[in-house]
């Protein structure tokens, strides 16, 4: 146990002090973490004993037209090692925002250390790593040619990029606490003027949550997330999820429920220096019937500009397969 804590301190200390930089146009949208927590922290990879495949799509600013609004699509996969000491996963994604678009692949890996066990309550320390490669496209051919601009040549520019992220997660029964760092590698897109393009620092996400059993078939799981670029841009997400379990139960050491109904709500607020205001509120609903899952989320903007559209909408469709049918999704009480 002491060795695991030393490893944690050695890895985290230089990351917190680092002044790594990244560029604004290389930060894809990861709001689908509501549907898959590996998008928040790669250390979630392999934490539950199942194979999962999930597709998700997010369409923002409904009402302005599909060609003018940002959209993001993911195809995600994650699995646990047979030895139950880690996992492997990742996702393919496309992200479109006006003349900018990205298509990429991220591969996640995790390692887990059992620090303590008492009856059915386990304390697990997980380390997750992610590596991303992507192609960034900047399409000037869609610009209005009636206005002359000497730096615009109306061409389509493509460039390849790379990035990495890292996360640590501590779970104890129904309690989770973690921290993750995105945009760890410095990458420059030649399609942009490096002297004019504003750069950002490493993004840090601190998150904590707890699963409460209200009854034998009911769970309540609050979650708090604090995001910062370690300069002057900060955000806080407050979420809560209610889960109703039903269906045929297979009783052994653990109990698995075939069906689930999930209802959730997320509130987001900016904590930027000199600007503290609400951003959005997002109700969601999801259903799991045996191995198939369907989820939907609607994000309603609370800022003045966001009131001129019909919100952002996300939908996800997933398939999960248990390696051992007697092992429940809730074995570690963290999913």
C-alpha positions as CSV (number, residue, x, y, z in Angstrom):
1,X,0.0,0.0,0.0
2,X,2.8,2.4,0.8
3,X,4.5,1.6,-2.5
4,X,1.3,2.5,-4.4
5,X,1.1,5.9,-2.6
6,X,4.7,6.6,-3.5
7,X,4.0,5.9,-7.1
8,X,1.0,8.2,-7.0
9,X,3.0,11.1,-5.5
10,X,5.9,10.7,-7.9
11,X,3.6,10.8,-10.9
12,X,1.3,13.6,-9.8
13,X,3.8,16.1,-8.4
14,X,5.5,17.0,-11.7
15,X,2.2,17.1,-13.5
16,X,0.8,19.7,-11.2
17,X,3.9,21.9,-11.6
18,X,4.3,21.4,-15.3
19,X,3.8,24.4,-17.7
20,X,2.9,22.3,-20.7
21,X,0.9,24.2,-23.3
22,X,-1.6,23.3,-26.0
23,X,-3.5,25.3,-28.6
24,X,-7.1,26.2,-28.5
25,X,-8.1,24.6,-31.7
26,X,-6.9,21.1,-30.5
27,X,-9.3,20.7,-27.6
28,X,-12.1,18.4,-28.7
29,X,-15.5,18.3,-27.0
30,X,-15.7,15.6,-24.3
31,X,-19.2,16.4,-22.9
32,X,-20.2,12.7,-23.5
33,X,-18.5,11.8,-20.2
34,X,-22.1,11.6,-18.9
35,X,-22.5,8.5,-21.0
36,X,-19.0,7.0,-20.6
37,X,-16.8,8.0,-17.6
38,X,-13.5,7.0,-19.4
39,X,-13.9,10.3,-21.4
40,X,-13.4,12.1,-18.0
41,X,-10.6,9.9,-16.7
42,X,-8.8,7.0,-18.5
43,X,-8.4,5.3,-15.1
44,X,-12.0,4.2,-15.3
45,X,-11.0,1.8,-18.1
46,X,-11.3,-1.8,-17.0
47,X,-12.7,-0.9,-13.6
48,X,-15.8,-3.0,-14.1
49,X,-15.7,-6.6,-15.3
50,X,-17.4,-6.4,-18.7
51,X,-16.8,-5.7,-22.4
52,X,-18.7,-2.6,-23.5
53,X,-19.2,-0.9,-26.9
54,X,-21.0,2.4,-27.2
55,X,-21.8,4.9,-29.9
56,X,-22.7,8.5,-29.0
57,X,-23.6,11.6,-30.9
58,X,-23.9,15.2,-29.7
59,X,-25.5,18.0,-31.8
60,X,-25.2,21.5,-30.4
61,X,-27.2,24.7,-30.9
62,X,-30.3,23.1,-32.5
63,X,-32.2,25.6,-34.5
64,X,-29.3,27.2,-36.5
65,X,-29.2,24.4,-39.1
66,X,-27.0,21.2,-39.1
67,X,-24.3,22.7,-41.3
68,X,-23.8,25.6,-39.0
69,X,-23.8,23.9,-35.6
70,X,-21.0,21.9,-33.8
71,X,-21.4,18.2,-33.6
72,X,-19.4,15.4,-32.1
73,X,-19.6,11.6,-32.7
74,X,-17.9,8.8,-30.7
75,X,-17.5,5.1,-31.0
76,X,-16.2,3.8,-27.7
77,X,-14.8,0.5,-26.5
78,X,-13.5,-0.8,-23.1
79,X,-12.7,-4.1,-21.6
80,X,-11.1,-5.5,-18.5
81,X,-8.0,-7.7,-18.4
82,X,-8.6,-11.3,-17.6
83,X,-6.3,-11.0,-14.6
84,X,-8.5,-8.1,-13.3
85,X,-5.6,-5.8,-12.8
86,X,-6.3,-3.3,-15.5
87,X,-8.1,-2.7,-18.8
88,X,-7.9,-1.6,-22.4
89,X,-10.2,0.7,-24.3
90,X,-10.5,3.8,-26.4
91,X,-12.6,5.6,-29.0
92,X,-12.9,6.9,-32.5
93,X,-14.3,10.4,-32.8
94,X,-15.2,13.1,-35.3
95,X,-15.7,16.7,-34.2
96,X,-17.1,19.4,-36.5
97,X,-17.3,23.1,-35.7
98,X,-17.7,25.4,-38.7
99,X,-14.7,25.4,-40.9
100,X,-12.7,23.3,-38.4
101,X,-13.1,19.6,-38.0
102,X,-11.2,16.7,-36.4
103,X,-11.1,12.9,-36.8
104,X,-9.1,10.9,-34.4
105,X,-8.4,7.8,-32.3
106,X,-7.6,7.6,-28.6
107,X,-6.3,4.4,-27.0
108,X,-6.6,4.0,-23.2
109,X,-4.9,1.6,-20.8
110,X,-5.1,1.3,-17.1
111,X,-3.5,-0.5,-14.2
112,X,-5.2,-1.2,-10.9
113,X,-3.7,-2.0,-7.4
114,X,-5.8,-3.6,-4.7
115,X,-4.8,-1.6,-1.7
116,X,-7.2,-3.0,0.9
117,X,-10.1,-5.4,1.1
118,X,-12.5,-6.0,3.9
119,X,-15.4,-8.3,3.3
120,X,-16.9,-7.1,0.0
121,X,-15.5,-3.6,0.2
122,X,-12.4,-3.0,-1.8
123,X,-10.0,0.0,-1.9
124,X,-8.6,0.2,-5.5
125,X,-6.0,2.6,-6.8
126,X,-6.2,3.0,-10.7
127,X,-3.8,4.7,-13.1
128,X,-5.0,5.4,-16.6
129,X,-3.1,6.6,-19.7
130,X,-4.4,7.7,-23.1
131,X,-2.7,8.4,-26.4
132,X,-4.4,10.3,-29.2
133,X,-3.7,10.8,-32.9
134,X,-5.9,12.9,-35.1
135,X,-6.2,14.8,-38.3
136,X,-7.3,18.4,-38.1
137,X,-8.9,20.1,-41.2
138,X,-9.3,23.8,-41.7
139,X,-11.5,24.5,-44.7
140,X,-11.3,28.0,-46.0
141,X,-13.2,27.1,-49.2
142,X,-16.4,27.8,-47.3
143,X,-15.5,31.4,-46.6
144,X,-17.4,34.2,-48.2
145,X,-15.4,35.4,-51.3
146,X,-17.1,38.8,-51.4
147,X,-14.8,40.0,-48.7
148,X,-11.1,40.3,-49.4
149,X,-8.7,39.0,-46.8
150,X,-5.0,38.8,-47.7
151,X,-4.3,35.9,-45.3
152,X,-7.2,33.7,-46.7
153,X,-6.4,31.6,-49.8
154,X,-9.7,29.6,-49.8
155,X,-7.9,26.3,-49.6
156,X,-8.4,23.2,-47.4
157,X,-5.6,22.6,-45.0
158,X,-5.0,19.2,-43.3
159,X,-2.5,18.4,-40.6
160,X,-1.9,15.5,-38.3
161,X,-1.6,15.9,-34.5
162,X,-1.1,13.9,-31.3
163,X,-1.8,14.3,-27.7
164,X,-1.8,12.4,-24.4
165,X,-3.7,12.3,-21.1
166,X,-3.3,10.7,-17.7
167,X,-5.6,10.0,-14.7
168,X,-5.6,8.6,-11.2
169,X,-8.7,7.2,-9.5
170,X,-9.2,5.9,-6.0
171,X,-12.3,3.9,-5.2
172,X,-13.5,2.6,-1.9
173,X,-16.9,0.8,-2.0
174,X,-19.3,3.3,-3.4
175,X,-16.9,6.3,-3.1
176,X,-14.8,7.6,-6.0
177,X,-12.2,10.4,-6.1
178,X,-9.9,11.1,-9.0
179,X,-7.9,13.6,-11.0
180,X,-7.0,13.6,-14.7
181,X,-4.9,15.8,-17.0
182,X,-5.6,16.4,-20.7
183,X,-3.5,18.0,-23.4
184,X,-0.2,16.9,-22.0
185,X,1.8,17.2,-25.2
186,X,2.6,20.4,-27.1
187,X,1.5,20.2,-30.7
188,X,1.4,22.9,-33.3
189,X,-1.0,23.0,-36.3
190,X,0.7,24.6,-39.3
191,X,-2.7,25.8,-40.6
192,X,-2.8,28.5,-37.9
193,X,-0.6,31.5,-37.2
194,X,1.3,30.5,-34.1
195,X,1.9,34.1,-33.1
196,X,-1.8,35.0,-33.1
197,X,-3.4,31.8,-31.9
198,X,-4.1,31.8,-28.2
199,X,-2.5,28.9,-26.3
200,X,-3.9,27.1,-23.3
201,X,-2.3,25.3,-20.4
202,X,-2.9,21.6,-19.4
203,X,-6.5,21.0,-18.4
204,X,-7.0,19.4,-15.0
205,X,-10.3,17.6,-14.0
206,X,-10.8,16.9,-10.3
207,X,-13.9,14.7,-9.6
208,X,-15.5,12.9,-6.6
209,X,-18.7,11.0,-6.1
210,X,-20.6,8.5,-4.0
211,X,-23.2,5.8,-4.6
212,X,-25.9,5.5,-2.0
213,X,-28.2,2.5,-1.8
214,X,-31.7,3.9,-1.0
215,X,-33.3,0.5,-1.2
216,X,-32.2,-2.9,-2.4
217,X,-33.1,-1.9,-6.0
218,X,-32.5,1.9,-5.9
219,X,-29.3,3.9,-6.1
220,X,-28.5,7.6,-5.8
221,X,-25.1,8.8,-7.1
222,X,-24.0,12.5,-6.8
223,X,-20.9,13.6,-8.7
224,X,-18.8,16.8,-8.5
225,X,-16.3,17.9,-11.2
226,X,-14.0,20.8,-11.1
227,X,-12.2,21.7,-14.4
228,X,-9.4,24.2,-14.7
229,X,-6.7,25.2,-17.1
230,X,-4.6,26.2,-14.1
231,X,-4.8,29.8,-15.1
232,X,-8.0,31.8,-15.1
233,X,-10.6,29.5,-16.8
234,X,-12.5,27.2,-14.4
235,X,-15.8,25.3,-14.4
236,X,-17.8,23.3,-11.9
237,X,-20.2,20.5,-12.8
238,X,-22.7,19.2,-10.3
239,X,-24.5,16.0,-11.2
240,X,-26.8,13.5,-9.6
241,X,-28.1,10.2,-11.0
242,X,-30.9,8.0,-9.8
243,X,-30.9,4.3,-10.8
244,X,-33.8,1.8,-10.6
245,X,-32.8,-1.8,-10.9
246,X,-35.1,-4.6,-12.0
247,X,-35.4,-7.9,-13.8
248,X,-34.3,-11.4,-13.1
249,X,-31.5,-11.6,-10.5
250,X,-28.7,-14.2,-10.5
251,X,-27.6,-14.6,-6.9
252,X,-24.1,-15.8,-6.0
253,X,-21.5,-13.8,-4.2
254,X,-22.7,-10.8,-6.2
255,X,-26.1,-9.9,-7.6
256,X,-26.6,-8.8,-11.2
257,X,-29.8,-7.0,-12.3
258,X,-30.8,-7.4,-15.9
259,X,-32.6,-4.1,-16.4
260,X,-31.9,-0.5,-15.3
261,X,-33.7,2.8,-15.5
262,X,-31.4,5.8,-15.1
263,X,-32.6,9.4,-14.5
264,X,-30.0,12.2,-14.1
265,X,-29.4,15.9,-13.9
266,X,-26.2,18.0,-14.4
267,X,-25.7,21.6,-13.6
268,X,-22.7,23.5,-15.0
269,X,-21.3,26.9,-13.9
270,X,-18.3,28.9,-14.9
271,X,-15.9,29.9,-12.2
272,X,-13.6,32.0,-14.4
273,X,-11.7,34.8,-12.8
274,X,-14.0,37.8,-12.8
275,X,-16.9,35.8,-14.3
276,X,-19.0,33.5,-12.2
277,X,-22.3,32.6,-13.8
278,X,-24.5,29.6,-14.7
279,X,-23.8,27.8,-18.0
280,X,-26.3,25.1,-18.5
281,X,-28.6,22.4,-17.0
282,X,-28.9,19.0,-18.5
283,X,-31.6,16.4,-17.7
284,X,-30.9,12.9,-19.0
285,X,-32.7,9.5,-19.1
286,X,-31.3,6.0,-19.9
287,X,-32.5,2.5,-20.1
288,X,-30.7,-0.8,-20.0
289,X,-32.5,-4.0,-21.0
290,X,-30.3,-7.0,-20.6
291,X,-27.2,-6.2,-22.7
292,X,-28.5,-3.2,-24.6
293,X,-28.4,0.4,-23.4
294,X,-30.0,3.6,-24.7
295,X,-29.4,7.1,-23.2
296,X,-30.6,10.6,-24.1
297,X,-29.5,14.0,-22.7
298,X,-30.7,17.5,-23.5
299,X,-28.4,20.4,-22.4
300,X,-30.3,23.7,-21.9
301,X,-28.1,26.8,-22.0
302,X,-28.5,29.4,-19.3
303,X,-26.4,32.2,-20.9
304,X,-27.9,35.0,-23.0
305,X,-26.6,33.7,-26.3
306,X,-27.7,30.1,-25.7
307,X,-31.3,31.2,-25.3
308,X,-31.4,31.8,-29.0
309,X,-31.3,28.1,-29.8
310,X,-33.1,24.9,-28.7
311,X,-30.2,23.4,-26.7
312,X,-27.7,20.6,-27.4
313,X,-28.8,17.0,-27.7
314,X,-26.9,13.8,-27.1
315,X,-27.9,10.2,-27.7
316,X,-26.0,7.0,-27.0
317,X,-26.5,3.4,-27.9
318,X,-24.5,0.7,-26.2
319,X,-23.9,-3.0,-25.8
320,X,-22.3,-4.7,-22.8
321,X,-21.2,-8.3,-22.4
322,X,-20.2,-9.8,-19.1
323,X,-17.2,-12.1,-19.1
324,X,-18.6,-13.9,-16.1
325,X,-22.4,-13.8,-15.9
326,X,-22.1,-14.1,-12.1
327,X,-20.1,-10.9,-11.8
328,X,-22.2,-7.8,-11.5
329,X,-21.6,-4.4,-13.1
330,X,-21.8,-3.0,-9.6
331,X,-19.0,-5.2,-8.2
332,X,-16.9,-2.3,-7.2
333,X,-19.8,0.1,-6.9
334,X,-18.2,2.7,-9.2
335,X,-20.1,2.3,-12.5
